[in-house]
Amino acid sequence: MTKDERFVILASSLGTVFEWYDFYLYGSLAGIIGAQFFSDYPPATRDIFALLAFAAGFLVRPFGAIVFGRVGDIVGRKYTFLVTILIMGLSTFIVGLLPNAKTIGIAAPIILISLRLLQGLALGGEYGGAATYVAEHAPPGKRGYYTSFIQTTATLGLFLSLLVILFTRTITGEKDFADWGWRIPFLVSVLLLGISVWIRLRLNESPVFQRMKDEGKTSKAPLTEAFATWSNAKIVILALLGLTMGQAVIWYTGQFYALFFLQSILKVDGYTANLLIAWSLLLGTGFFLVFGALSDKIGRKPIILAGCLIGALTLFPIFKMITTNANPALEKAYESIKVQVVADPAGCGDLFNPVGTRVFTAPCDTARAFLAQSSVKYSTVPGPAGSPVKILINDKEVPYTDAKTSNPAILAAVQAAGYPKPGDAGIVKMSHPFDVFRPQVASVIGLLFILVLYVTMVYGPIAAMLVELFPTRIRYTSMSLPYHIGNGWFGGLLPATAFAITASTGDIYSGLWYPVIFAAITVVVGALFIPETKDVDITKT
């Protein structure tokens, strides 16, 4: 690797790390942000709104891919991702200054979501530009390895955001962090923005694009060529269904849903949950480079599809083992305590509520929603027509009060039967960042590390493969759209949808069907229709 190539990779990767850092701050602090900006709603609804505001940034990523992809294919790679990083950095900085809902009312969540949308648009243009730029500098036979540095940036950005959050939490204390300290990680991002812009201003245009531009061969209408021409549009669709859809759900399950599962379902405190994820990322991030380099030898397709297949087959047992180690009392209660909601079926509705806008009023629904929120496994038993709702815990009836947000009698009863309280001594807890040698902590980190390995398998080679699928003149536009639909929609909607599935079924593992099904579809489509690309000549226009 030459000095110039190292600088290209450093400049592209470092800027993208900072951009992912900005984007992931919100996801890592979703619970606190929900309390700050959606404080007029009950806690469960607040959590879903916070997750949906996080997902909003993902939903607009494909539109950012279209807008900035077109600019990148007409004007150039370098200037396009200078613009994207400016939009991302300034939006993040403003979140740190934004007054909360108690101060300015409904304007607070509206402005917050608007900033999330700007972040999503910027990220939609960033990734395709960085991956294309590095790939077009890479020598033949090294594209998987070179672009795998870009693939580390999402995880490194998450890792950096977790480190800054943990450091700030330690300095301010939990109470002050929840009140005002959460703003600090957003505000310091302006320093990262300055570094990123300074470095990227020193870059030259991609040699492949510059040569094509000098020869007058750039596309005049990249959107039309990319999506209105069936020969290319077909590849875009196959790249989505046979690559990025499965890659996205494995990735977001292994990093984001794992964090959410630890905090919201297993009741692990936020400090410990963030540390556990941070350690798994620290141990696993190098494998992006390993699988990227390996894809130069054996191909991109077998590694990506193997990661999707192994993930689809093992997510359920791994998450059950995480429960066993992180909250053993919950697992024991889950298996041994029988909780039943006895109600007239006519009074029981569907609890699926991924957008958080439904208000449950029927006693059967409020009872089940409360149990699900408390991570209590329950079953619904038909009662006589017109009969009132009864809660049975190990066949013993507990008085039920139709409370919309809490029911102390039921909570006390399930805890007396064996369900753990938040803060229970048996729940995994880390006293400091290096408290990793106790068997319970090490076991959880080991399981999370396995999930991160799956992430590196599916994500390490994906940039090189997407670059190689499309011609230079429309590469930025073509590769960005399937990547951001896969990751922005299928991946970005995963946490809120999986949590809604869990809440609606009363089974803490049922949300895993979301990634399992989509990963399995990708394995089938990819195996049948996606060609191997590692030996493709990407200099062709």
N, C-alpha and C positions, 0 to 999 in steps of 0.2 A: 504494500500500500504506500503510495507516494505521499509527500508532504501536502501537496495540493488536495489529494483525495481525502486525507485525514481531516483537513480543514473543512472541506465540503460536508463531510459526515458530521463533524462537530457542530458546525454552524446550523445545519439543517436539524440535527437531533436536539441540540440545546434549545433552540427556539421552540421546537415542538414539545419538549419536556415542559417548558414554562407555560405553553398554551394549554396542555393537558392539566397542569397544576391548577391553573385558573378554573378550568372547567370542572375539575373533580372536587374543588373546595366545597362546592354546594352539596354534592352527593355525600361527602363525608360529614357534613354538618346539617343534613336534612332535618333531623329531629329538632335541633335548636332553632333552625330557621323557621320550621313549622310553628314553633311556639312564639317566635317573634313577629311573623308576618301573617299567620292564620290563627291568631289567638282568640277569635270570636267563635271558633268551632270546638267540638269535643275532641279529646286527645286522639282517638282512632281516626276520625275524619281529618284532623289536623295533619296526622302522619301521611295519610293518602294524598292530601293536597300538596304537601311538601314533596312527596315522591313524584307527583304529577308535574309540579313546577320544574323538578329535575328532568323529567321526561320531555318537557316542552322544548328544552334545548336540543334533545335528540330528534324530535319530530321535524324540526326545520333544517336539520343537517343536509338532507338531500337537495333542498332548495339552494343552500349555500354551495353545494357541489355543482349544481347547474350554473349558477351565476358566476362563481369564481373559476369553475372549470372552463367555461367559455372564454373568460378573460385570459386565463393562463395559456390556452391554446392559440389565442390571437396575439396577445401582447408579450407574454413570456412568463416563465415560472417564477423568477426572482421577485419581480415587482408585485406579483399577485400575493405571494405569501408574506410580503412586507405589510400589505394592507390588512390581511387577515389577522396578523398578530397585534396590530394597533387596535383593531376593533375589539379583539378578545381582551387585551390588557386593560383598556379603558373601561370596558363594561364591568370587569371584575373589581376594579378600584372603586367604581361608583357604588357597587353593592356594599362595600365596606363603609360607605358614608350614608347609606340610605336610612332614613328614620323608619321605625317599625310601625305596626298597625295601631298601637296605642297612641302614637304621636300624630300620625296623619291619616289614620283610618284606612278606607278601602284603596286609597291611592298607593299605599305601600305595597300590597301584593300585586297590583297592576304594574307598577314600575319594575318590581322584582321580576315578574314574568317577562316583561319587555326586554330587560337586560339578559335574561336567560335565552330569549330568542335571538338576540344579537350574538351572544356567545355561540349558539348553535350554528348560525349562518357562517360565522368566522371559521369555526372548526370544520364545517363542510368544505371550505376552500383550502384549509391548511394542509390536511393530511395528504390529499392527492398531489398537491404541489411538492411537498417535501419528499414523498416516496418517488415521484417521477423524477425530480431533480437529482436525487442520489443515484437512482437506477441508470439515468442517462450519463452519469459520470463513471459508472462501474465498468471494469473490463469484463469481457465474456468469461463465463464460468465462475464469476464472483458476485453476481447480482444478488443471490439469496443471502450471502454473508453481509454484503454492504448494506442492503436495505433492512436487514434484521436489526441494525442499530436504530433505525427509525421505529421499528416495532417495539423496542424497549421503552420508547418515550412515554407511551400511555401508562405503563406500569410505573416507570420512574416518576412520572408526574403525580400519580396517585400516592406513591411512596413519599415523595417530597411534601405533598399536601398533608399526609398523615403525620410526618415528622414535625412540620411547623405547628400543626394543631396540638400535638402532644406537648411540644415545648411550651407553647403559649398556655395550655391548660395547667402545666406544672408551675409556671411562673405566676399565673393569676389566681389559681384555685378554681374549683368547679363552679362555685356560685358566681364569682365575678366573670368567669369565662362565659357562662350562660347568659349573663346580663349584658356584657359589653365586650368581653375579651375575644369573642368569636369574630369580631370585625378585624382584628389585627392581621390574621393570615390574608384577608382580602386586600388590606391596605398595603402590605409589604410587596404585593405582586407588582406594584408600579416600579420597584427596583429591578425586578426580573424583566419587566417590559423594556426598560432602558437598555439593559445588557443585550437582550435579544435583538433589538433594532440595530444597535451599534454593530453587532457581529454580522447581521445579515446585509447591512449596507456594504460590507467589504466583499460580498460574493459577486462573481460574474455569472452571466446567463449560462444555462446548460449548453454544452457544446453541440449536442445533437439538435436541440431546438434552434440554436444560433445558426448552424449550418443550413438547416431547412429554411429559416427566415431569410438568410442571405441569398438563397437560391429561389426565393419567391414561391415556396411550396406550402406555406402555412394555410390552414383552412380558413376560408372566408365565412363559413357557416358551420361551426363545429357541432352545434345542437342538431341541426338537420342531418349531418353526416353520421352522427353518433346514434341517434334515436329514430330517425325517419327512414333510415336505410335498413332493410330487414337483415341483411347479412351481418351488420354490426349490432343491431338491436337484439338479435337472437343471442349473441354472445353476452350482452349485458344481462339479459334475463337469466341465462344459465349461470353466469358468474354469481348472481344473487342467490338463486335457489341451490346451486351445487357447491358454493364456496362460502360466501359471506354470511348467509343466514345462520348456518350451523356454527360457524366460527364465532359469531356474535353471541349466541346464547350460551355457548360454553365459556366464553370470556367473561360475560357479565355475571354468570352464575358463580364462577370461580373467584371473582373479586368483589363485586358489589352485593350480590344476593347473599354471599357468605357473610359479609359484614352485617347486613341487615338481619340475617337469620340469627347471628350471635346476639345482637342487641335486642331486637324486638320480640323474638320468639324464645330464645334460651335465657333471656334476661341477664346477659353478661354486661357489666358496666361498660360505658363508652370508652374509658381509658384503656381497659384491658382488651376490649374488642379491637380497637385500633392498633394496639401493640401487636396482637396476635397476627393480624393481617399484614402489618408492616414487616414482621419477621419472615412470614411466608414469602412475601414479595422480595425481600432482601436475598433469601436463599434461592429463589427460583428465577430471578430476572436474567441471570447469565445464560439460561437455557434458550432464550430467544435467539441468541447468537449461535448456540449449538445447533438448533434445528434449522436456522437459516442457512448455515454453512452445510449441514447435512443435505439440505434440499438441492444444493448445487451438485451433489454427488448422486443421489438416488431419485431426485425429482421432488417437486412441490406437492403434487397431488396425493401420493401415498401417505405423507406425513400429516397433512391437513385432515384427510378423511379418517385416518387412524385415530387422531385426537377426538374427532366428533364421535366416532363409533365407541371408543373406550369410555368417553364421557357419558354417552347415552346409556351404556350398560352399567356404570358404576356410581352415578350421582346419588341414587337412593341409598345404597349401603354406606357410602362415605358420609353423607349428612347424618345418617343414623349413628354412625360411630362418633361424629362430632358431638352429638347430643350425649352419647354415653360418657364421653370424657369431659365435656364442658359443663354439663348439668346432670350428673347421674341420678339425682333425686327426681328430676323431671322425667327422665326415661323410665325409672321404676314406676312412678305414678302413672305415666302414660300407658304402661303395659298392664298394671294391676288394678287401677281404680276405675270403676265403671260409673260413668256419669251419663244420665239420660234426661232428655227433655221430653216430657210426656205432654202432648198437646193435640187438639183437634187439627187434623191435616189442613182443613179449610183455612185455618188461621196462620199457617206457616208459609211464608213466601221464599223467594230466591234471594240469597244474601250477597250474590256476586255484585260488587260495587267498586270497580277499578277506578272510576273517576271521582269517587267520594261525594257525589252529589245526592245520593238517595238518603232519605231519612226514614229509619225504621220505627214504626209505632206499634205494630202488633206485638203482644207479649211474647209470643213464640219467637219472633225475630229478634227482639231486644235481648232475650235470654241467650239465644245462640250466639249473637254477636258479642255479648259480654264474655261468654265462655271462650270463644275463639280469641278474643283480644287478650285474655288471660292465659293463653297457651294451654287450655284445658281440652282434652279430647272428649268429645261427646257423641252420642247417637240420638236421633230423633225417633221417638216411639209414638205411633198413632194413639190418640186418646178418644174417648167418646165425643160425639158431636156436641158442640157447645160447652164442653168442659173447660175449666180454667187450666192454665199452664202449671205443671208440677215439675220440680227438679228433684231427681233421685240420685243420690250419691251412695254407691254400693247398696242400692235398693232401699235406702233410708231417705224419706222425703225431707227436703229443706224448704222452709217458707220462701216463696218467691214474691218479691216486690217489683212491680213493673218500672224499673229505673232505666233511664236511657243511657246513662254513662257509667254507673257503678251499682254494685249490689253487695254491700258489706257482708250480709249473712251468707250468701253463696260463696264469696271469696274466702271467708273464714272457714266455711265447711270443707271446701276442697283442700285448703291448706291443712286443716286438722286431719283430713284423710291421708295426706302425704304429699300433696303438691308443694313445691318449695316456694318460699317467699323471695321477692327480689332482694339481693344482698345475702342470701343464704350462704352459710359457710362452705357448703359443698360446691357452689358454682365457681368455676375457674376464675382466678383473680391474680393479676400481676402487680406486685408492689412497686416495681421500678422497671425500666426498659430492659435490663439484663437479667431479670428474674425468669430465666428460660430453662433452668436445669431440673426443676421439679417435674416428676413424671406426668402429672396432669397437664401442665403447661406445654411440655415438650410434645406430648401426644396430640394435642389440638393443633399446635404449629405444624407437626408432621402431616396431619390430614389436610390442613389448608395448603401446605406445600405441594401435595399431590394434585390438588385442584389447580394450583398455579402451573404445574407441569403441563396439564392439559391445555391451559391457556397458551403456553409457549409453543406447544405443538401446532395448534390451529392458527396462531397469530404470527409466529416467527416467519414463515415462508409466504404469507398471503400478499404482502406488498409486491414482491418480485413477480408473483404469479399474475396479479392483476395488471401490472405494467406490461408484462409479456403477452397478454391476451389482445392488446389493442395497438393500432399503428400510431406513430409519433404525432401526426397532425391532429389527431383527436384523442390522444391518450389521456390527458388531464381530465377532460370532460367525461370520457367513457368509463374510466376506472373509478372515478369519484362517486358516481351515482350508485352503482350496486354496492359499493363499500358502505356508503352512508345510509342507504335504505336498510341494509342488513344490520349495521351496527346502531344506526339512529332509531330505527323503528322496532325491529325484532329484538335488538339488545336493549335499547333505551326504555322500552315499555316493560321489560321483564320484571324489575323489582315490584312495580305497582300491580301488575297483573298477577304475578305469582303470589303476592301477599293477599290479593283479593280472592284468589282461588283457595288459599289456606283459610281465610276468614269465612268463606262461604261453605266449606266442607267440615270444619272442625278437626282437620287433620294437618298437623304442622308440616308434613312432608308433601302434601298434595300439590303445592305450587311447583314442585320439581318436574311435574309432567310437562310443563311449558318448554323448558330447554330440552328435555328428553325427546319429545315428539319432533321438534324442529331440527335438532341435530340428526335424528334418524332420517328425516326427509333429505337432508343435505347429503348424507352418506349414499343414499340410493341415486339421487340425481347426479351427484358428482361422479360416482363410479361409472354411470352409464353414458354421460354426455360431455364431461369436461376433459379436454385433451391435456396431456403433459406439455409444459411450456419451457422447461429449463434451457433448451438448446435453441430457442427462437432468437433471430437477429432483430433487436429492437431499434436499429438505426433506420429501418425502412419507414418511409413516410406513408 
